[in-house]
Structures are given as structure tokens and as C-alpha cells.
Amino acid sequence: MNQLRRFFSYYKPYKALFLFDMAIAISSSILAIFFPALTRELLKTWIPQQIWRSMIVCFAAMFVIYTCQAIFTYIRVRWGHYLGVNVENDMRKDLFSHLQTLSFSYYDHTKTGHLMSRMTNDLFMIAEVAHHCPEDCIISVATIIGAYIVMFNYSVPMALISLIPMPFLIAWGILFGGKQKRVAREVRGHLADVNSNIENSVQGIREVKSFTSEKYQGRRFDVSNEDLRNSKNRQYSIMATYHGVMGWLRNLYYFTTVVGGAVLIYNGVIESYDLVAFLLYVSVVLEPIDRLINFVEQLSQGIAAFERFTEIMDEKPMIQDKAGAKDLEVSSGDIQYKNVRFTYDTRDGEVIGDISLDIKGGTTVAIVGDSGAGKSTIASLLPRFYEIDDGSIAIDGQDIRDITQSSLRRNIGFVQQSVFLFDADIRENLRYGNPDATDEQMMQALDAANLGEFVRSLPDGLSTQVGEHGTRLSGGQKQRISIARVFLKNPPILIFDEATSSLDNESERLIQDAFDRLSVGRTSIVIAHRLTTIKNADKIIVIDKGKVIETGTHDQLLQQNGHYARLYRGDFN
């Protein structure tokens, strides 16, 4: 019942359109009932008595009925689908907005292909149900009830005989409706797996080709594709059984009506024109039964799709602003980690164990260590991409859990090792740093990031398309665009996460120069892979297995001849 209320809540903005569509559906049902009644009267009275005027009026009425039904069908198809599209659009907006609120931990365990399937295929199915469900129910129920009121008025025995197949139709629909719902959900799941597989293959096409893994990727795709085929085959097998038996039960209406009518005529209970009228009413009743047959099938798929929709909508962000959270106010930019502990998954053990750091505002602090030591995790905890398990993190004495996430992240600039550029032009990508930036400001930011000359040399300049994930740019160029974005953002705190680890020496030099320019007057945390890039840091913190083991300047740590010294010497071996 709660799910039903949630579903119908999406009709509220379109209440007038919904009521109009339902009124047209009811009117169409009422008109359908009149035709057999006119035919019965034509055969019973007007033809035998040769009342030509009444016959002409009857024919005109029949013509008007069919014309009106054609008009009503046009209205229902057009405006009914318009209603469904609007509901789909609102659901998609809600789902997209909700996805933006979910924490990183949710995306760590969720396949993008599954989300794409729910945003497209599932919502399309829901839109079809949103349009057809109320309309088909109204038309079917109104037509069946109205037809049987008239049929019982004509002949109770004949009406009872024609009702014989009804319980079997209902029982069969209930029995197979549940099966169709389950297999529809299974199909949606396998379709999401196929979408995810395709997405991974397309996005990783360079890796696939460079490792000549086309056959391996093909085998992986074949597995998910085969699962989808098998589940669809089961779906169509159930569907075929459902439709086959349901079709037989529908035809049983004609059989029972003809047999029952013949017996009743033989015994003088009804006249032949009553049988003709009942046969026409059977045709009238069978159309809404067809609607109900299709409705049950569509509803089962729509319910499965809506359940998958609500699964995401019911997903709560792991990180939420507490009641009364205030905006962050940065003065000096001091950062304190105090007895911080963090675990991604309790089964994997603690990643950060009782770490305390004191970073003075306006200084550059480098965090170094072996791969997997917890360096990037420490950086990710500051903007609350993940929530700490214990301890506290504060900026200028303000616990980050007491301030709003939006204000926290507005004050932090993040340059990551793996830069993500949107499939748009350079201008659009830079606007993520400042949506109101002018072209002149963008070029200044690009100059500061050592990329202005390159962009000016392009035929389309800032309008140059970067390609999906920035595939038309080199790694160094993508990094410098990400730095230019941070220049435009102009935050007081910077996080530079191994941004030069996979670049050539020239690109590294240009990016390092841009970073030095960017970090002036800001608190900067550098996650370093190449230790030669952080020799001039004000403080270097050495991490091992989630704990701080050494702290000092570059020269001090070399003199200690400890873990840092071994890492530094390893850079040259």
C-alpha cells in the first residue's frame, strides 16, 4: 500500500490531466455499451415493424458512436502518453538528484551499468504503467460492469451463463501474474549486467586492445548475454503459457454464449435477437479482458521496475549534514586530524589507525608511503568523501562533521591522479571550477596552469571538444585542465593526490610549476608518489599501514635514514 501511494504521488502535479484522461476513458466505455443495445432494438422492433425513421436514427447513432470512440482513442493515446512521459521525467529527475546525494561508499559497490538501466529501461516501463494502468483499469472495469448490467437486464440466465469463464480468467491471471513479476525482475537484473559489461568494454577499449583481450572480454560479455537470453526465454515461456490459456478462456466466452443461447432459444426463454445482442456484448467485454491480459503482464514488469527505482530512492546517504550544521569559515586554514580511525569495510580491517596530524595554515604538507599505506584515504576523509569511524578532523577548529558538506567542499580544491573530464568542450569542463567564469578568466587560469598557449593554438580554442574522459588530450594536458579548474574555484585548501605519478618528466615539470603557483597562500596537502616532487614541502609525513611513522622536512628525514630515506633512494634505483 505504501508503494502504491508513492507511485500515485507522481500524479499530483498532473491531476487535471489525469482526471481528463480518466473521464475520456469512462466516456469511451459507456459508448461501447450502446452499440449492442441499438443492434438488439434494431432487430427486435425497427426492422420487423419497418420503422425507417428509427432505423436511420439508429444508423446515425452508430456512426456517431464509432466517430466519438475514434476521437476519444486519439485523445487517450496522445494525452495519456503525455501524462506517462511527465511522470517518467519527474521520476528521472528525482532519481538523478538522489544519486547526487549518495556517498562514495555507495558507488564503490554499485555498477554504473545497473544505474543506467534503472535510469532508462526501468523508468520507461514505469511510464508505460503510469499511462496504461489507471486508464486500462477504468476502461476495463467500467465496460465489463456496464455491459453486464445491461445483459442481466435483458436475461439473467443468459448473463449467468456468459459469466462462467470469469472465475477461471481471474484465477489464471493471479497465478501467472506473480510468476511474470519475478521473471521480469530477473530480466531487468541481467539486462543491467549486460549494460554494465558494455560500458566497461567501451570505456576500457584501449586497455582491451593493448592487452589483446578482445576474446577474454567477449567471453565475459557472452556469459552475461547468455544469462539475459535464458531469463528472457523463461519470461517468454511463461508469457506464452499465460497468453495461450488466457486466449482459450476468452474464446470460451463465445462458446458458452452460443451454446447457452441456443439452449435458451430452444426452450423459449430468449429470442434470437437476444443471442445476437449477447454475442455483441461478448465482443465488447472481450476487448477490456484483452486490456486486462496485457495490463497484468505490463503491471508485473512495472512493479518490478518501480521496486528497483524505490530501492535506490530508499538508499540513505552514509554521510549527511547534522541538524544545525553551519557553513565553514576558513581563516588561517589550519587542519587537525586527531586520533582518526577509518575502515572501508569491517571485513577488510582498519585502513587508518589512530592518526593525528597538525597541518599549519598556508603550508604545504606532503604525505608519502608505500602503495596501499592509506595516503589517499587520509586525503579523502578531509572533504568527507568518507566518514571517519573515530576521532575528529577540524579546519580552523571547526569539526568537519559540524559544518555543511557543500561549504566544506567549496573550500577544498582536489586534483586527483586520475582526472575525469566530461565529454564536452574545454570551456564546459572549466566551468565546474566556476560556473560564472568568463572566457578571459578561463584563459588566465589556463595560463597559470601552463596550458594557455596550447589552448590558443587550437582552431576552436575553448570550444575544443575533449572527447569522452578527455581521450583527445594527453595525460599532462588533462591534469593541467584540472589544475585550471581549481584556479577558477580559488579554494583556501588544496589536495594534490599523486597527480604527476604517471606523467613524463616535461609534463611533470609543467604541472609542478603550476601547482607551486596555485599553492601560494593556501594550505596544501600533497599525496606524493615521486618523492623528488615534494623536496621543498614544509613538512613530510610518512605513512605505513595506516599509521604515521615519521615526520619532518626532506633533509631531516634523510638524516634519520629511516623509511622515507629508503623510499627516496628507491626512486633512483
N, C-alpha and C positions, 0 to 999 in steps of 0.2 A: 504493500500500500504506500509506503514511503517513497519507493522508486517511482510509482505511478504519479504521486504528487510532484516529485522532482521533474518528471517528464512533462507534465501538463503545465508546469510553471513557465515553460518556454513559450507557451501560447499567449501569455498575458499581454505582451506588447501588441499582439495582433488579434485581440479579442473580437474586434468588429469584423475583421476579415474572416475569422474562424466562424463566427455566427452567420455571416453571409453565406459562406460555403456550406454550412450545415442546413441553412434554410433552402438553398438550391437543391441539396441532396434530398431533403424531405419532399420538396415540391416535385422532384423527378420521380420519387417513389409513388406519390399519390397519383400522378398522371398515368403511371404504368398500370395501375389497378383499374382505370376506367375503360381501357380498350376491350378487355374480355366482356365486361358488363354491357358495353354498347353492342358487341357482337351477339351476345345472348338475346338482347332485346330485339336486335335486327332479325334474328332467326325465329324468335318466338312470336313477335307481333307485326312488325312493319312489313316484312316480306310476305307472310301469309295473307295479311289484310291489304297488301299493295298500297300502303300509305307512302306515296312517292316523296311528299314534302319531308316527312320524318326521316326517310331513308337518305335524302340529300343532306339534311341537317346532321345526320349520323356520320355520313362520309366526311363532311366538312369538319366535324368534331374530331374524327380520327386523324385527319390531315393536320389539324392544329396541334393535337397531342404529340404526333411524331415531330412536327416542326419545333415545338417548345422543348421537347426532350433533346433534340439536336443542339438547340441554343444552350440549354442547361448543361449538356455534356461539355460544350466549349468552355463555358464559364468555370465548371468544376476542374477541368484539365488545366486551364490557364491559371486561374487564381488559387486553386488548390495546390498546385506545384509551387506557385509563388509563396504560399504560406510555408510549405515544406522547406524551400530554399532559405527563407528568412530564419526559420528555426535552426537549420543546419549552420547558417552563418553565425548566429548567436552562440551556438554550442562551440563552434570552432574558435571564436574569439575568446570565450571563457576558458577553453582548454589551453589555448596558446598562452593566455595571461597567467593561468595557473602554473603552467610549465616554467614560466619565468620566475616563479616564486620558490620552486623546489630547490633544495640544497644540492651541492655537488655529489653528496653521497648517493642520492637517488640515481643520478646519471652514471655513477660508477657501476651500477648493477642493472642498468636498463639499456636495451639495444635501441639504437636510433631507428632502425627499420620497423620495430614494433610501434614506436611512437608515430612514425609516418603513416603506418597502416591505420592507426586509430584516428589520425587527423583527417584522413581522406576516405578510405573504403568504409570504415565503420560509420562515420558521420553521414556519408551518402546514404547508407542503408537506414540510418535513423531518420533522415529527411524523408525518405520514401514512406516510412511508417508514420511519421508526423503528418504527412499529407493523407495517406490512404486509410490509416487506422480509424480515426473518428468517422470519416466520410463513408467508408465501406460498411462500418458497423451501423450507422444511421440508415443508409440506403437499404441494407440487407434486412435489418430488423423491422424497419417501417414497412417495407414492401411485403415481407412474409406475414407480419401481423395483419396489415391491411387486407392482403389477399385472402387470408383465412377468415377474417371477419365476414367478408362478402361470401366466401364459399360456404361457411356454416349457415349463413342466412339463406342461401339457395337450397342446401341439402345437408343436413347433419350427418347422415350415414355416408354420403359420398365424401364429405370433408374428412371424416374419421378414417375412411379407407386410405385416402391420399396421405394421411399423416403417418402411416405405418413405417415408412423408411426413415422418418426423422430421428428416432432414438438411436438407430444404428449409425446414422451420419454423425451425430453428436459424439457417440462413444468412440467411433473411429478417429474423429478429429482430436479428441482428448488423448487417446492412446498414442497417436503418432506425433502430436504436437510437441510433446516433451522430448521424443527422440530427435525430432528435427532441430529443436533448440540446442541440444547437446552437440550434435554433429556440426551445426552451424558455428558454434563457438570453437570447435576443434579446427574447422576450416580456416576461421579467422586467425587462429594462432599460427597455423602452418603458413598461411599467406604472409603474415608478419615476418616469419623466419626467412621466407624467400626474398622479401623486400630487403631485409637486413643483409642477406647474403649478396644481393645485387649491389647494394650500397657499398659494402666493404670492397667488393671486387672493382667497382668503378673508381672509388676513391683511392684504392691501393693499386691501380693498374700499373704504375711504374715499378712498384715492388714485385708485382706478379710477373711482369715481363723481364725485369732484370734478373730474377731468380729462376726464369723459365718454369714458372709454377702454374702455367695455364691448365695443365692436366689435373694437377692437385686441386686447384681452385674449381675446376669443372666437376671433379668428384664430390667436393663439398657441396656444390650447388645441386648436383644430382640427388644427393641424399635429402635435402630439404624439399626439392622439387618433387621427388618421389613421394615423400610424406604428404605433400599437398595433393598430389594426384590421388593417392589412396584415400585420403579423407574426403575428397570431392566425390570419388567413386562411391564411397559409403553414403554420402549425402544424397547422391542421385539415385542410389539403390532404394533408400528409404523413401525418397520423393516419388519414385516410380510406383512403389507399392502403395503409397498413400494416394496418388492420383488414380491409379488403376482401380482400386477398390472403391474410392470415392466416386469415380465415374460410373461404375456399375450400380452403386447405390442411387446415384442421380437418375439413371435410366430406369431404375426400379419404380420411380415416381410415375413415369408413363405407363409402365406395365400394370401396376396396381390400379391406376386410374382407369385404364381401358378395361381391364378385367372386372373391376368393381362396378364401373359404369355399365358395362354390358349386362351384368347380372341384375343390377337395379332396374335397368330399362326393361329387361325380360320380365321382371316381376311387377312392372308398372309403378315403381317408386319414383322414378325421374323420367324426364323426357330426353329425346336425343339432343336437343339444343343445350340442355344442362350439361351433357357429356362434352359437347364441343366447348362450352364455356370453361368447364373444369380443365380440359386439355390445354386451353389457352392460359388459364391461371397456373397450371403446372409450369408452362414456359416462363411465365412471369416470376414464379418462385425459384425456378432453377437458376436464373441469372444471379440473384443475390446469393444463392448457395455457391455458385462458381466464385463469386466475390469472396465468400467466407473461406472457401478452399484456398484461394490464393492468399487471403488475409492471414490464415493460420500459418502458412509457410513463411510469408513475409514477416509476420509478427515474431515468429520464433527467431529469425535472423536479426530482427530489430532489437529484440530483448537482449540477445547475446551481445550485440554491438553496444547497446546502451549500458549494459553491465560493465563492459570494458571501458567505456567512457567514464562511468562513475568511479571505477577503480582508481583512475588517475586523479579525478577531481577530489576523491576522498583521501588521497595521499597528502599527508601533512608535511610541511617543510620541517626538516630536522632543526633548522635554525630560524628562530622568529624573534622579532623585536619584543622585548618585555613591555608590560604596561608602563606608561610614563617614560619611555626611553627618550632621551634628549639628543639633539644634534651635536656632533663632535665639534669642539672648538680647539684648533691647534694653535699654540703659541710658539713654544720653542721646538716642538717635535720630539720630545723625549719619549722613548719606548722602553717599557719594562715587562719582561717575562718573569713571573715569579712562581717557582715550583710547578711548572707546567707539565702535565702528563696528557698523553693522547694515544688513542688506539683506533685504527680504522675499523677493525673487526676483532672482537674479543677472542676469536679462534686463532688469529694471527699473532697475538701477543702485542705488547706495548711498543709503539714506534718512537714516541718521545717520552723519556723517563726523568721526571723531576729536574727540568731545565730552568735555570734562572739566568736572565740576560739583562744588562743595563746598557741601553744604547742612548748616547747623548744626542740631543737635537742638533742638526746641522752637520753631523759627522757621517763618514762612510764606514760601514762595518761589513766585513766580508765573512761569510760562513763557508767553511770548507770541510771536506771529509770524503771518505770513500763513497762509492756509489751505494745507495740504499741506507746511508747513515742517518737520514732524516732531515737533510738540509732544506729541500723544497717543502717538506711538511711544515717546518718551522715558519717559513715564509707564508704558506697558505693559511696558517692559523691567524695571522695578523688581520687580514681583511674579513675574517670569519667565513672563509670558504668551508671550513670545518669547525666544529665546536670542540673546545678542549674538554677533557674528562675531569681535570682537577687543576687547581692553581688559578692564576689570573694573568691577563695581558692588559696593559694600560698604556694609553697615549696621553702624555701630559697629565698623568694622574687620573685619567678617566678610564674606568674599566670598559673594555670594548663591548661587554655584554649589557652595559647600561646605556649605550648610545644606539641610534638607529643605524641599520646596516647601510642604508643609502648614503647617509652623511659620512660614515666610516670609509666607504669605498670611493666616494668622491674625493677624499683627501689622500688617496693612495694611488700611485701610478705603478702599473705592473707591466714589465717587459719580460716575456717568457721565452724559454728556449725554442719551443715550437710555436711559431707565430701563426695565428689564424687571421687570414684576410677574407673578407666577404666577397662573393662573386659580383663585384660591382667595379666602378672606376676608382681611381686613387682618391678623388675628392670625397666620394661617399665613405670610403674607409677612414679618411682623416676626420670626418665629421663625428665619428664615435668619440674622439677626444674632446670636441667642442662643436655641438650642432649648429651654433651661430657663427662659426668662424668664417671670415671672408677668404676669398682666393689669395689675397695678399698675405693674410695671416698664415694661411696654409703654406705658402711658398717660404715664408720666414721660418716656419717650423721645419720644413724640409731642408732649408739651408743649414739650420742648426744641427740637423741630423745627417749632414753631409750627403744629401740626396737631391738638393735643389737643382744642381747643374744637370743631372741625369733627367729629371722630370721635364726641365725646359727643352731638352733635346728631343723629346718625344713629339711626334706630329700632333697628337691630341692632348699633350700636356696633362693637366689634372684630370681630364676626361678619359684618359687611357684605361681600358679595362684590364684588370689584374688577372682575370681567369679564376676558376674555382680553386679556392685555397691559395690564391696567388701564384698559380703554376706558370704564369708568364713572366715572373720575376725571379731573380736569383735569391738564394737564402739571405745574403747580406742586404739586398735591396728590401726584402720583406722586413727584416729586422729594423732597418732604418725608418721604414714607414711606421712601424710600431713605436719607435722612439719619437718620431714626429707627432704621433697621436698623443703621446704623453706630454710633449712640449705644449701642445694645444690645451691639454687638460690642466696643466700647470699645478700639480698637487704638491703639498709640502713634504710628502713622504714617498720614497721610491723603493720598489723591489725589482731587482735585476736578476732574473733567475737563469743562470747559465746561458745567457743569450749569445755568447760567442763560441760555444764549445764545438760546434760543427762547421765553423767557417774557416776560409783560408786566411792567411796572415794579413793580406791587404784589407779584406772586409773586416777582420777583427780590429785592425788599426783604426779604420774609419768609425766603426761602432764605438770603440773605446774612447776615441776623441769626442764623439757625440755625447756619450754618457758622461764624460768628465765635464762637459759644458752643461749638461742637464742637471747634474748633481750639485752644482754650486748653490749653496744656501739651503739645501734640502737634507733631510735625514734619509740616508740611502743604505739599503741592505742588499748586498751583492752575494748571490749564491754562485760560487766560483768553481769551475772545472779546471780551467787553465790558470794555475797559480801565478803565472807571470803577469796576469792582468790585474792583480789585486795587491801588488807590492806596496803601493802608496796608500792603501787603506789606513784609516786612523786606528782601526782595531781589527784583528783577525780572530775569529772564534773557530776552534777545531772541534768537530762533532764526530763521535764514533758510537755506533749502536744506540743512537738517540740520547746521548749524554755529552755534556761539554767536558773535554779532556785537556784542552789547552786554550789559553787566551793571551794575546799580546800583539805587538807590531810584527811586521815581517822580519826585521832584524832580530828582535827579541826571541822569536820562535825558532829562528835558525840557530841562535846561540844555545837554545835549550836542547837542540839536537834530538828532538822527540818525534812525534807522529807527523807534525807539519813538515819538519825537515826531510823526513823520508818521502812524503808526498811531493815536496818541491823538487827534490833530486830526481824523483821518478819521472817528472815532466821532461827531463833531458836525457833519459835512458831509452 
